[in-house]
Amino acid sequence: MIPADAAIKMFRGAYCVYWRERGQPKRRSLGTTNLAEARQKAAALSQAAVEAHKPAVTFGEVWSAYRASLGARPAATTMGFEAKAILPFFADKLVVEIDEASCRDYIAKRREAGRKDGTILTELNRVSAALGHAVKHQTIDRKPHLAFPSAPAPRDVHLSKVEAQKLLDSISASHLRLFVILALTTGARSEALLRLTWDRVDVAGRRINFAEGGDRKLKGRAVVPLNDRCVEALILGGASAACAHVISFRNSPVRSVKRGLARAAAAAGLPRVGPHLLRHSAAVWMAEANVPMTQIAQFLGHANSRVTERVYARFSPAYLAGAAAALEF
């Protein structure tokens, strides 16, 4: 916590506030060359820290603790990429300095760098998650209010069933072919498929448990039934399996299928296909078949069916049919 009697000194052309914490010297830039303004900023920082009832914690500390808590989960790896944009802006800020204004500054800088609002929204959601983790573990008392860009409109790009078959016909690698079939018949996320092990595949019972170690809290990890196409592919893939992972190449787990999918799409004369497009296409097919939104949500592992409705309801021919019928006259 910055004490009220902390010293204000000039450092590298700008005023900084100096204090000692547990015997160690601390310094915080005030970002101004005006002494009166520096005193006001120092007082505001001190008061904010008092109101938070916690030591002056930087976002960098919050981020590191949150990432460490994820262990080997895919989100921890994703945070490594996101950190390249997030940490240069937020890492040295005290949590009490993060607010809607600082988020708007971040949004403006990322837009200047050519990043789309969807990417920026994902990054700020990660910032929010890290702060939420800090509150949960009592590193900070309360989560600051953040500003976010508007969510982009859902994209309509998806594969038709004819295009999906063309994609499969262009694939010769058995592991990639199995991945595509599983993605299209289970709607599972790419990381869930790549981490799937044979002990969670019940061919006789016709279902897959995507939750690792029975933990269903992992994002998008559902227990799903298997259709005939999926069962056939699993039986064929399991006949010669020598690896614990379902998606394997040369008896080793596969880390990514992005390049393989891109080459297969090009060979099939299709636009670029990524792993998420397969999941999205599966959801669209279910909606087009008038599967209830609540069932699609459960199948995809969505925690809230409202997300499912926002993205996929427009693909369901019967979704608003009742409303249209009510307007007959």
Long-range contacts (C-beta under 8 A, 24 or more apart in sequence): 1-46, 1-49, 1-50, 1-54, 1-55, 1-56, 2-28, 2-42, 2-45, 2-46, 2-49, 2-56, 3-46, 4-43, 4-46, 6-42, 6-46, 8-35, 8-38, 8-39, 8-42, 17-41, 17-42, 17-45, 21-55, 21-56, 26-56, 28-56, 28-94, 45-94, 45-96, 45-97, 48-94, 48-96, 48-97, 49-94, 49-96, 51-96, 52-95, 52-96, 52-140, 52-141, 52-142, 53-141, 54-139, 54-140, 54-141, 56-94, 56-96, 57-94, 57-95, 57-134, 57-139, 57-140, 58-91, 58-92, 58-93, 58-94, 58-95, 59-90, 59-91, 59-92, 59-93, 59-94, 59-95, 59-98, 59-127, 59-130, 59-131, 60-87, 60-90, 60-91, 60-92, 61-139, 62-95, 62-130, 62-131, 62-133, 62-134, 62-139, 62-140, 63-87, 63-90, 63-91, 63-130, 65-133, 65-134, 65-137, 65-139, 66-129, 66-130, 66-133, 66-134, 67-130, 69-133, 73-218, 74-191, 74-195, 75-219, 79-126, 82-122, 82-123, 82-126, 85-110, 85-115, 85-123, 86-123, 86-126, 86-127, 90-127, 95-131, 95-134, 95-140, 95-144, 96-144, 98-127, 98-131, 98-144, 98-146, 99-144, 99-145, 99-146, 100-145, 100-146, 100-147, 101-147, 103-127, 103-146, 103-147, 103-148, 104-147, 107-147, 107-149, 116-152, 117-149, 117-150, 117-151, 117-152, 118-151, 118-152, 120-149, 121-148, 121-149, 121-151, 121-152, 124-148, 124-149, 154-310, 154-311, 157-271, 157-277, 157-280, 158-277, 158-280, 158-281, 158-284, 159-270, 159-273, 159-277, 159-278, 159-281, 161-285, 163-268, 163-270, 164-281, 166-268, 166-269, 166-270, 167-264, 167-265, 167-268, 167-270, 167-273, 169-268, 170-264, 170-265, 170-267, 170-268, 171-260, 171-264, 173-249, 173-260, 174-237, 175-237, 175-247, 175-248, 175-249, 175-254, 176-257, 176-260, 176-261, 176-264, 177-233, 178-233, 178-234, 178-236, 178-237, 178-246, 178-247, 179-247, 179-254, 179-257, 179-275, 180-261, 180-264, 180-278, 181-229, 181-230, 181-233, 182-230, 182-233, 182-234, 182-246, 182-247, 183-275, 183-278, 183-279, 183-282, 184-278, 184-281, 184-282, 185-226, 185-227, 185-229, 185-230, 185-233, 185-282, 186-210, 186-224, 186-226, 186-230, 186-282, 187-224, 187-279, 187-282, 187-283, 187-286, 187-299, 187-300, 188-220, 188-222, 188-224, 188-279, 188-301, 189-219, 189-220, 189-275, 189-276, 189-279, 189-301, 190-257, 190-275, 190-276, 190-279, 192-218, 192-220, 192-221, 193-246, 193-247, 193-275, 194-245, 194-247, 194-253, 194-254, 194-255, 194-256, 194-257, 195-245, 195-253, 196-245, 196-246, 196-247, 197-244, 197-245, 197-246, 198-238, 198-241, 198-244, 198-245, 198-246, 199-244, 201-234, 201-238, 201-246, 203-231, 203-234, 203-235, 203-238, 206-231, 210-301, 219-301, 220-300, 220-301, 220-302, 221-301, 222-298, 222-299, 222-300, 222-301, 224-299, 283-308, 283-311, 283-312, 284-312, 284-315, 286-312, 287-312, 287-313, 287-315, 287-316, 287-319, 288-315, 288-316, 288-317, 290-316, 290-317, 290-318, 290-319, 291-316, 293-319
